[in-house]
């Protein structure tokens, strides 16, 4: 990590401008070797754009640019940084990049600028992950969640839990290691209350893990039903264009069709499937139906479409997988023809794909199927990813073991062991795993060796 690194920070292709970044102890020298302005780069004030030109080894002008110096530690990486904004041509950008490498910088590895920011204490791990979430955000809620995580809200919550565990562990280990000092351990009720308070926070965090997955990947939403009930028409209605072929002939859709869209700030990955019927001799249609069943087993949301103008007894319903009732939305299509009375007691959404009647009610039902009202008020935590979930689950399990051990009076040493496991698991969330802090808390809090 002592090398000076360089990279093209903007996307490949032609644009108005391109941005190149250099970071490391030699960043200023590297920039100075190819930049000609009013003064050498080392003498330029920080955080101010300076007009000049980039030159090659023969001092021939390559491009007119704006150069900005960010001196460490007040920079993104915590090191000296130089940013060059040049014209956005592919050739000129590549040429300046080659000059930076020839002047002593090396090509940056993927994510290395953000990695250095983490290692230099400018970001914790949750903030570093939020940088990529921000770049890949495809919906308003995903953008909001990534922005708030980048501000450090998730990291602050994890860090507060870790500090609470440090104090808890310090008290336990002081009691174990210095019994002659007559340090009273927390009473049983107080100790268990502290553990339960941490468990409550962990449960709240873990409940948002599914929301984080949906924000990143989208809710896989499968449109299913009998042939010729309007599944492809529904896909076209929700996407706003003719994505799928619509025909009066049953069985037109033989394979799955996918399309991404956003509803109330949430990403949905729509999957139109082949119609399900009880019997068919068509080999291709049989394969299409098999793919439909597979998609249903993997769906986050199931949109079952039926012809609502016909009696319920005539509909061949799609079996809902166990435990997926909340994520199942029944759509009574062809509402413009009237809805049959037999559907009156069934929870459903009346819709007309031909006139768009009921489309807003359907959008609301889709949102409610994957997004709880509690998550909306807790948006700063909804970006929890799979790594965070694993860490919090291990911390929760360790705290549960600590509480059970404490109640069983098996030994304070074992309670401390489980608390330490929980502390280390939570420390992994932000990248803070420092055993020495426990010793610091012991000696600063308990006046050992008075």
Phi and psi in degrees as a GROMACS rama.xvg file:
@    title "Ramachandran Plot"
@    xaxis  label "Phi"
@    yaxis  label "Psi"
@TYPE xy
-92.2918  -8.34945  UNK-2
-70.1461  156.164  UNK-3
-93.1118  128.014  UNK-4
-114.329  155.574  UNK-5
-139.945  151.864  UNK-6
-160.471  154.404  UNK-7
-85.4665  117.322  UNK-8
-90.2142  -17.2857  UNK-9
-93.9546  162.171  UNK-10
-66.1804  151.441  UNK-11
-67.7691  136.856  UNK-12
132.211  174.203  UNK-13
-81.0858  139.297  UNK-14
-157.876  178.67  UNK-15
-65.4007  -44.6177  UNK-16
-138.171  160.399  UNK-17
-125.528  151.463  UNK-18
-121.879  130.377  UNK-19
-117.117  142.78  UNK-20
-125.413  142.899  UNK-21
-129.582  134.964  UNK-22
-141.296  138.865  UNK-23
139.644  177.51  UNK-24
-64.0022  -25.1621  UNK-25
-102.837  12.1733  UNK-26
-60.134  -43.6185  UNK-27
-65.721  -42.2003  UNK-28
-64.3549  -42.2282  UNK-29
-61.898  -44.7376  UNK-30
-62.968  -40.2666  UNK-31
-65.3789  -28.6801  UNK-32
-70.7506  -20.5008  UNK-33
-123.176  -2.01671  UNK-34
-106.815  135.449  UNK-35
-124.094  112.83  UNK-36
-136.86  -154.894  UNK-37
-70.4109  -24.2368  UNK-38
-151.129  161.193  UNK-39
-58.9721  152.476  UNK-40
-58.1911  -36.6211  UNK-41
-62.2633  -22.6314  UNK-42
-98.7367  -4.50546  UNK-43
-77.287  139.203  UNK-44
-67.7713  150.185  UNK-45
-73.0088  155.132  UNK-46
60.7244  27.609  UNK-47
-128.78  132.469  UNK-48
-78.9149  134.717  UNK-49
-121.954  127.818  UNK-50
-79.4884  136.867  UNK-51
-169.831  -161.749  UNK-52
-136.103  149.946  UNK-53
-94.2525  133.623  UNK-54
-123.311  156.814  UNK-55
-94.9919  -170.132  UNK-56
-64.1607  -23.5639  UNK-57
-93.0622  8.92298  UNK-58
67.4607  19.947  UNK-59
-82.3072  139.921  UNK-60
-70.1684  129.579  UNK-61
-94.8549  -42.0055  UNK-62
-167.494  154.513  UNK-63
-86.9678  131.957  UNK-64
-138.049  170.831  UNK-65
-114.072  128.347  UNK-66
-117.493  137.97  UNK-67
-127.917  134.281  UNK-68
-105.201  132.958  UNK-69
-122.223  106.334  UNK-70
-85.8058  135.56  UNK-71
-70.6472  155.498  UNK-72
-84.8092  2.71378  UNK-73
-84.8546  61.3028  UNK-74
-144.551  172.919  UNK-75
-60.7531  -44.1921  UNK-76
-88.2206  -12.0966  UNK-77
86.4029  -3.49898  UNK-78
-110.229  173.588  UNK-79
-62.599  134.17  UNK-80
-133.175  149.023  UNK-81
-129.398  130.771  UNK-82
-116.656  133.743  UNK-83
-118.566  123.125  UNK-84
-105.344  113.111  UNK-85
-117.621  177.223  UNK-86
-65.3157  147.216  UNK-87
-86.6188  30.3017  UNK-88
-78.7094  148.442  UNK-89
-63.2137  -44.8356  UNK-90
-67.8886  -46.618  UNK-91
-66.5581  -38.0281  UNK-92
-63.5455  -45.7796  UNK-93
-62.2023  -38.2581  UNK-94
-65.4162  -43.5157  UNK-95
-65.1091  -38.5452  UNK-96
-60.8777  -44.4561  UNK-97
-62.7656  -37.1877  UNK-98
-66.3517  -37.3951  UNK-99
-62.9442  -42.8731  UNK-100
-66.8432  -38.8731  UNK-101
-68.301  -21.3505  UNK-102
-88.7656  0.600505  UNK-103
123.545  -8.38693  UNK-104
-82.8174  157.847  UNK-105
-114.097  159.587  UNK-106
-65.8458  130.211  UNK-107
-70.9097  143.968  UNK-108
-76.6918  160.694  UNK-109
-56.2146  126.964  UNK-110
75.2016  9.03922  UNK-111
-71.0016  -31.1588  UNK-112
-62.8313  -45.8187  UNK-113
-70.2008  -33.9182  UNK-114
-61.5747  -41.6699  UNK-115
-66.8301  -36.0371  UNK-116
-60.3108  -40.0415  UNK-117
-67.3661  -48.4228  UNK-118
-64.6289  -27.3782  UNK-119
-93.311  9.50686  UNK-120
78.1905  15.6383  UNK-121
-83.0061  -26.8378  UNK-122
-138.962  149.824  UNK-123
-90.4001  177.794  UNK-124
-64.2809  -35.4202  UNK-125
-66.1994  -36.4616  UNK-126
-70.2916  -38.2531  UNK-127
-62.6229  -41.7555  UNK-128
-66.6705  -32.598  UNK-129
-66.7545  -26.67  UNK-130
-59.0258  -46.8485  UNK-131
-71.1401  -35.9404  UNK-132
-61.3146  -38.8288  UNK-133
-64.8161  -40.0845  UNK-134
-66.9184  -39.2147  UNK-135
-93.391  0.722014  UNK-136
-57.9305  130.955  UNK-137
-116.888  4.94533  UNK-138
-148.053  165.495  UNK-139
-63.3971  -42.2586  UNK-140
-67.0352  -38.1915  UNK-141
-63.5296  -40.5224  UNK-142
-64.8834  -42.4889  UNK-143
-63.3182  -45.6332  UNK-144
-63.9244  -43.2044  UNK-145
-64.6604  -40.1746  UNK-146
-64.1285  -42.5856  UNK-147
-70.6089  -34.0396  UNK-148
-69.0879  -35.2075  UNK-149
-65.7335  -29.4974  UNK-150
-70.9018  -13.5026  UNK-151
98.5559  17.1299  UNK-152
-68.4706  -44.3132  UNK-153
-66.2957  -42.8666  UNK-154
-61.4502  -37.9381  UNK-155
-65.1913  -41.2487  UNK-156
-62.7673  -45.5438  UNK-157
-64.8646  -39.8614  UNK-158
-67.148  -36.2583  UNK-159
-65.2134  -40.6936  UNK-160
-63.7762  -40.8265  UNK-161
-64.1045  -40.3318  UNK-162
-64.8602  -39.2522  UNK-163
-61.7147  -40.3145  UNK-164
-69.4286  -34.7162  UNK-165
-60.9016  -46.0088  UNK-166
-66.0414  -39.1577  UNK-167
-63.6758  -45.4993  UNK-168
-66.9396  -39.0399  UNK-169
-60.3347  -41.0271  UNK-170
-65.016  -44.1118  UNK-171
-63.9941  -45.5658  UNK-172
-73.3925  -30.4647  UNK-173
-64.5111  -39.5133  UNK-174
-65.7208  -36.4545  UNK-175
-73.5714  -45.4849  UNK-176
-86.6542  -22.5501  UNK-177
-130.599  59.1965  UNK-178
-64.0132  -26.0184  UNK-179
-70.5435  -12.8593  UNK-180
-85.8329  -0.284389  UNK-181
56.3684  44.8744  UNK-182
-84.3662  118.365  UNK-183
-74.9938  129.414  UNK-184
-72.1792  161.061  UNK-185
-56.7351  146.329  UNK-186
-62.7298  159.519  UNK-187
-56.4402  -46.8545  UNK-188
-63.5103  -42.6736  UNK-189
-65.2578  -40.9701  UNK-190
-63.0236  -45.8918  UNK-191
-66.7539  -34.7975  UNK-192
-65.1898  -37.9959  UNK-193
-65.6236  -40.3514  UNK-194
-67.6296  -40.1335  UNK-195
-66.991  -36.4424  UNK-196
-62.3048  -39.8385  UNK-197
-67.5136  -39.5501  UNK-198
-62.8859  -37.4275  UNK-199
-62.6448  -43.283  UNK-200
-64.1113  -41.4392  UNK-201
-63.9693  -41.6434  UNK-202
-62.1749  -40.3779  UNK-203
-62.3575  -39.9081  UNK-204
-67.9445  -44.0189  UNK-205
-67.0846  -29.9427  UNK-206
-65.1116  -20.0318  UNK-207
-93.9881  -0.672599  UNK-208
-61.9254  -39.8994  UNK-209
-65.8356  -35.987  UNK-210
-63.873  -39.6245  UNK-211
-62.0958  -40.7068  UNK-212
-62.9628  -42.0009  UNK-213
-66.1264  -40.1896  UNK-214
-63.0956  -35.2605  UNK-215
-81.6557  -42.7641  UNK-216
-105.958  -18.9704  UNK-217
90.1171  148.574  UNK-218
-79.9281  118.331  UNK-219
-71.6001  112.37  UNK-220
-116.413  111.915  UNK-221
-99.8665  124.663  UNK-222
-92.8256  121.51  UNK-223
-138.822  170.156  UNK-224
149.077  -176.517  UNK-225
-69.0168  163.289  UNK-226
-61.8049  143.229  UNK-227
65.5542  33.4122  UNK-228
-103.619  -4.34754  UNK-229
110.071  22.7496  UNK-230
-64.4934  -48.5834  UNK-231
-67.3374  -34.1161  UNK-232
-63.5244  -36.6087  UNK-233
-65.9657  -43.3812  UNK-234
-58.2018  -46.0989  UNK-235
-64.1639  -38.2265  UNK-236
-64.675  -45.0968  UNK-237
-71.9836  -35.6627  UNK-238
-81.8632  -23.7073  UNK-239
87.5279  9.47275  UNK-240
-152.223  169.243  UNK-241
-78.5963  79.5697  UNK-242
-79.6634  -34.5987  UNK-243
-121.175  150.514  UNK-244
-72.9797  130.634  UNK-245
-112.98  128.434  UNK-246
-145.467  146.635  UNK-247
-63.8446  -18.9944  UNK-248
-75.0813  125.921  UNK-249
-66.9306  144.254  UNK-250
83.9926  20.3263  UNK-251
-63.2843  -43.4605  UNK-252
-81.1525  117.261  UNK-253
-107.35  -22.8415  UNK-254
-128.255  169.412  UNK-255
-78.4021  144.663  UNK-256
-125.544  129.703  UNK-257
-114.794  146.426  UNK-258
-154.355  143.529  UNK-259
-100.592  137.892  UNK-260
-149.669  168.17  UNK-261
-122.201  134.028  UNK-262
-130.216  120.423  UNK-263
51.7989  39.8148  UNK-264
81.7407  1.49156  UNK-265
-107.303  139.876  UNK-266
-84.6267  132.071  UNK-267
-123  132.688  UNK-268
-102.484  96.3119  UNK-269
-75.3867  136.519  UNK-270
-127.763  110.651  UNK-271
-86.2461  132.173  UNK-272
-121.162  166.461  UNK-273
-67.4052  144.087  UNK-274
-64.1539  143.025  UNK-275
-97.5274  122.67  UNK-276
-128.92  162.944  UNK-277
-69.0801  -40.4773  UNK-278
-139.342  141.088  UNK-279
-155.697  142.044  UNK-280
-99.0087  -3.29463  UNK-281
-76.6997  118.531  UNK-282
-62.0832  -43.6669  UNK-283
-66.1061  -41.0412  UNK-284
-65.3866  -34.2487  UNK-285
-61.7784  -42.9611  UNK-286
-65.4683  -39.0361  UNK-287
-61.9687  -40.4721  UNK-288
-66.6332  -36.6507  UNK-289
-64.1806  -39.2864  UNK-290
-65.7813  -35.467  UNK-291
-60.9815  -46.0023  UNK-292
-63.0895  -38.0538  UNK-293
-65.3517  -42.2168  UNK-294
-63.0749  -38.5482  UNK-295
-61.7271  -35.7684  UNK-296
-70.9014  -18.7567  UNK-297
-108.876  1.96106  UNK-298
-75.3967  144.052  UNK-299
-85.0815  -35.569  UNK-300
-133.382  137.223  UNK-301
-114.553  118.784  UNK-302
-102.55  100.182  UNK-303
-91.7087  122.274  UNK-304
-104.209  130.253  UNK-305
-130.881  161.787  UNK-306
-83.2472  100.286  UNK-307
-71.8719  -11.0212  UNK-308
-80.7365  -11.6142  UNK-309
-103.753  159.066  UNK-310
-60.323  147.259  UNK-311
-59.3925  -32.138  UNK-312
-64.187  -23.3375  UNK-313
-85.5317  -9.73535  UNK-314
-87.4109  135.455  UNK-315
-97.6433  99.1841  UNK-316
-72.6025  153.198  UNK-317
-86.5115  126.623  UNK-318
-62.8627  130.026  UNK-319
-86.8589  126.26  UNK-320
-57.5127  144.845  UNK-321
-56.8503  135.992  UNK-322
81.1113  3.15179  UNK-323
-109.919  17.7718  UNK-324
-60.9545  -40.5653  UNK-325
-64.4109  -33.1421  UNK-326
-88.8682  9.50296  UNK-327
-102.929  124.689  UNK-328
-118.801  118.814  UNK-329
-90.4281  125.654  UNK-330
-112.107  119.757  UNK-331
-92.2572  93.3257  UNK-332
-76.0434  167.757  UNK-333
65.2121  38.6458  UNK-334
-65.9966  -19.9006  UNK-335
-67.3794  -19.4802  UNK-336
-91.1889  -2.0442  UNK-337
97.1139  146.56  UNK-338
-103.227  129.813  UNK-339
-65.777  143.684  UNK-340
-60.2544  -25.6839  UNK-341
-65.7765  -14.447  UNK-342
-93.8117  1.97869  UNK-343
-64.0477  -29.7776  UNK-344
-95.3744  4.52638  UNK-345
-100.109  132.557  UNK-346
-68.4725  119.04  UNK-347
-160.855  175.374  UNK-348
-122.001  120.588  UNK-349
-80.4359  131.946  UNK-350
-145.702  147.321  UNK-351
-124.852  110.142  UNK-352
-67.5337  -25.4633  UNK-353
-77.0836  -33.0762  UNK-354
-112.512  -3.19109  UNK-355
68.5996  15.0459  UNK-356
-64.3898  127.714  UNK-357
85.5269  7.21548  UNK-358
-68.1818  -33.986  UNK-359
-69.9998  -36.8387  UNK-360
-63.0156  -37.0679  UNK-361
-66.5416  -42.7299  UNK-362
-59.1841  -41.9681  UNK-363
-65.1692  -39.8909  UNK-364
-65.2187  -38.7301  UNK-365
-64.8435  -42.6368  UNK-366
-60.9807  -47.1036  UNK-367
-65.5922  -24.2678  UNK-368
-69.9114  -23.6783  UNK-369
-122.322  -9.95471  UNK-370
-132.357  120.599  UNK-371
-88.1311  155.079  UNK-372
-64.5878  -27.7406  UNK-373
-64.6307  -35.9041  UNK-374
-66.3042  -34.1345  UNK-375
-63.0702  -35.2537  UNK-376
-86.2107  -3.33721  UNK-377
-124.766  38.656  UNK-378
-63.5571  -22.1888  UNK-379
-71.0133  -10.3051  UNK-380
-113.088  0.265118  UNK-381
-77.5542  -5.12743  UNK-382
-91.4225  14.6908  UNK-383
-58.262  130.031  UNK-384
-104.51  -175.556  UNK-385
-63.6762  -34.8824  UNK-386
-67.0052  -45.3593  UNK-387
-58.3986  -44.3084  UNK-388
-59.2326  -44.7645  UNK-389
-61.0884  -43.3103  UNK-390
-64.2843  -45.6184  UNK-391
-67.6066  -35.5643  UNK-392
-64.0479  -41.5988  UNK-393
-66.0187  -38.4858  UNK-394
-65.3095  -41.6408  UNK-395
-63.9706  -43.2264  UNK-396
-63.5149  -40.1387  UNK-397
-66.8832  -40.3701  UNK-398
-66.8674  -36.0678  UNK-399
-62.826  -42.7666  UNK-400
-63.8328  -38.9996  UNK-401
-63.708  -43.3578  UNK-402
-65.3699  -42.771  UNK-403
-65.2099  -39.823  UNK-404
-65.3312  -39.7776  UNK-405
-63.8948  -43.6794  UNK-406
-65.2524  -34.8567  UNK-407
-80.6096  -6.28544  UNK-408
54.1162  38.1563  UNK-409
-71.5855  -28.1581  UNK-410
152.094  135.721  UNK-411
-62.7622  -30.8722  UNK-412
-61.1043  -40.0738  UNK-413
-72.1682  -34.9295  UNK-414
-61.5446  -45.6418  UNK-415
-62.5834  -36.759  UNK-416
-61.4685  -45.4043  UNK-417
-69.4792  -36.4144  UNK-418
-64.9546  -38.2754  UNK-419
-64.0986  -40.3754  UNK-420
-60.5198  -41.9374  UNK-421
-64.5769  -41.5209  UNK-422
-63.2007  -42.0083  UNK-423
-67.8334  -37.9412  UNK-424
-64.7076  -42.1666  UNK-425
-70.6937  -34.3765  UNK-426
-61.786  -29.6676  UNK-427
-66.6666  -24.794  UNK-428
-61.4365  -45.7705  UNK-429
-99.8012  -7.16805  UNK-430
88.2754  14.836  UNK-431
-106.119  97.7738  UNK-432
-128.436  94.0559  UNK-433
-132.822  102.916  UNK-434
-66.5567  -28.7576  UNK-435
-62.1497  -24.5143  UNK-436
-64.601  -29.5266  UNK-437
-65.3218  -45.1889  UNK-438
-62.6108  -39.732  UNK-439
-61.475  -41.1836  UNK-440
-66.5443  -36.5363  UNK-441
-62.4488  -52.5379  UNK-442
-74.5367  -25.532  UNK-443
-84.8425  -22.6427  UNK-444
-98.9941  -32.2056  UNK-445
-112.865  10.7455  UNK-446
46.2477  48.2005  UNK-447
-66.7063  142.211  UNK-448
74.5879  32.0857  UNK-449
